[in-house]
Amino acid sequence: MRAKVTLKELVGTRIVYALLLGCYYWMWARRDWHSYYETIQNTVVVFTVVFFLLQAARIRRYSREEKDELAIQNLRRTDAIALKLMTAAIVFIAFACAVGAISAPAAGYALMATILALAVIRFLIFCVMDSRGV
């Protein structure tokens, strides 16, 4: 018998999505070239395709299972908190870029780091809220 797909697992995979987004941003934004970059790019593309196919199967399976209403409510609360954190981070990065404290490429990498940090924070907040039954 297969284990059930949990909402915690689906929220946790958002970290992988954020890492992939960061990898693709690095591939698009870099200004130099080394011979091993092609290997990194091909590896990331193959991993992305395989990961998306596996995730599609897991999400399809999750949609057929009975939903945990408390976990869904906790995810909504977590998303509300994450939205506020992301808004504050984007305003801070935009202000720093506007006053010249950081350059445009640094702002892009700061946004990618913010997305990754937010994915991890969102997962941690969700795990804490879900484990306590808040």
C-alpha positions as CSV (number, residue, x, y, z in Angstrom):
1,M,0.0,0.0,0.0
2,R,1.3,3.4,-0.9
3,A,1.6,6.2,1.6
4,K,-0.8,9.1,1.4
5,V,0.4,12.3,-0.1
6,T,0.3,15.0,2.5
7,L,-0.1,18.7,2.2
8,K,3.2,19.1,4.1
9,E,5.0,17.2,1.3
10,L,3.4,19.4,-1.3
11,V,4.4,22.6,0.6
12,G,7.9,21.3,1.1
13,T,8.4,20.7,-2.6
14,R,8.0,24.5,-3.2
15,I,11.5,24.7,-1.8
16,V,12.7,22.7,-4.8
17,Y,10.7,25.0,-7.1
18,A,12.5,28.0,-5.6
19,L,15.9,26.3,-6.0
20,L,15.1,25.6,-9.7
21,L,14.0,29.2,-10.2
22,G,17.2,30.4,-8.7
23,C,19.2,28.1,-11.0
24,Y,17.4,29.3,-14.1
25,Y,17.9,32.9,-13.1
26,W,21.6,32.3,-12.6
27,M,21.7,30.7,-16.1
28,W,20.0,33.7,-17.7
29,A,21.7,36.5,-15.7
30,R,25.3,35.5,-15.7
31,R,27.8,37.4,-17.9
32,D,30.6,34.9,-18.2
33,W,31.0,31.4,-19.6
34,H,32.9,28.4,-18.6
35,S,33.0,25.0,-20.3
36,Y,31.3,23.2,-17.4
37,Y,28.2,25.5,-17.5
38,E,26.7,23.5,-20.3
39,T,26.9,20.4,-18.1
40,I,25.2,22.2,-15.2
41,Q,22.5,23.5,-17.6
42,N,21.7,20.1,-19.0
43,T,21.6,18.5,-15.6
44,V,19.2,21.2,-14.3
45,V,16.9,20.8,-17.3
46,V,16.8,17.0,-17.0
47,F,16.2,17.2,-13.3
48,T,13.4,19.8,-13.9
49,V,11.6,17.6,-16.4
50,V,11.8,14.5,-14.2
51,F,10.8,16.4,-11.1
52,F,7.8,18.0,-12.7
53,L,6.6,14.6,-14.0
54,L,6.9,13.0,-10.6
55,Q,5.2,16.0,-9.0
56,A,2.4,15.8,-11.5
57,A,1.7,12.2,-10.5
58,R,1.9,13.1,-6.8
59,I,-0.5,16.1,-7.2
60,R,-2.9,14.0,-9.2
61,R,-2.9,11.4,-6.5
62,Y,-3.4,14.1,-3.8
63,S,-6.4,15.5,-5.6
64,R,-8.1,12.0,-5.3
65,E,-7.5,11.6,-1.6
66,E,-9.5,12.9,1.3
67,K,-8.5,16.5,2.3
68,D,-7.3,17.5,5.8
69,E,-9.4,20.6,6.4
70,L,-7.2,21.8,9.4
71,A,-4.1,21.5,7.3
72,I,-5.8,23.5,4.5
73,Q,-6.7,26.3,7.0
74,N,-3.2,26.3,8.4
75,L,-1.8,26.6,4.8
76,R,-4.1,29.6,4.2
77,R,-2.8,31.3,7.4
78,T,0.8,30.5,6.4
79,D,0.2,32.0,3.0
80,A,-1.2,35.2,4.6
81,I,2.0,35.5,6.7
82,A,4.2,34.7,3.7
83,L,2.5,37.4,1.6
84,K,3.2,40.0,4.2
85,L,6.8,38.9,4.5
86,M,7.3,38.9,0.7
87,T,5.7,42.3,0.4
88,A,8.0,43.8,3.0
89,A,11.1,42.2,1.4
90,I,10.2,43.4,-2.1
91,V,9.6,47.0,-0.8
92,F,13.0,46.9,1.0
93,I,14.8,45.6,-2.1
94,A,13.0,48.1,-4.4
95,F,13.9,51.0,-2.0
96,A,17.5,49.9,-1.8
97,C,17.7,49.7,-5.6
98,A,16.0,53.1,-5.9
99,V,18.5,54.9,-3.7
100,G,21.4,53.2,-5.3
101,A,22.4,51.0,-2.4
102,I,22.4,47.9,-4.7
103,S,22.7,47.5,-8.4
104,A,20.1,45.9,-10.7
105,P,21.9,42.5,-10.9
106,A,22.2,42.5,-7.1
107,A,18.5,43.3,-6.8
108,G,17.7,40.3,-9.0
109,Y,19.8,38.0,-7.0
110,A,18.3,39.5,-3.8
111,L,14.8,38.7,-5.2
112,M,15.8,35.1,-5.9
113,A,17.3,34.7,-2.4
114,T,14.1,36.2,-1.0
115,I,11.9,33.7,-2.9
116,L,14.1,30.8,-1.7
117,A,14.1,32.1,1.9
118,L,10.3,32.6,1.8
119,A,9.8,29.0,0.6
120,V,11.8,27.7,3.5
121,I,10.1,30.0,6.0
122,R,6.7,29.1,4.6
123,F,7.4,25.4,5.0
124,L,8.7,25.9,8.6
125,I,5.7,28.0,9.6
126,F,3.3,25.5,8.1
127,C,5.0,22.5,9.9
128,V,4.9,24.3,13.2
129,M,1.3,25.3,12.8
130,D,0.3,21.9,11.5
131,S,2.1,20.0,14.3
132,R,0.5,22.1,17.0
133,G,-3.0,21.9,15.5
134,V,-3.4,25.7,15.5
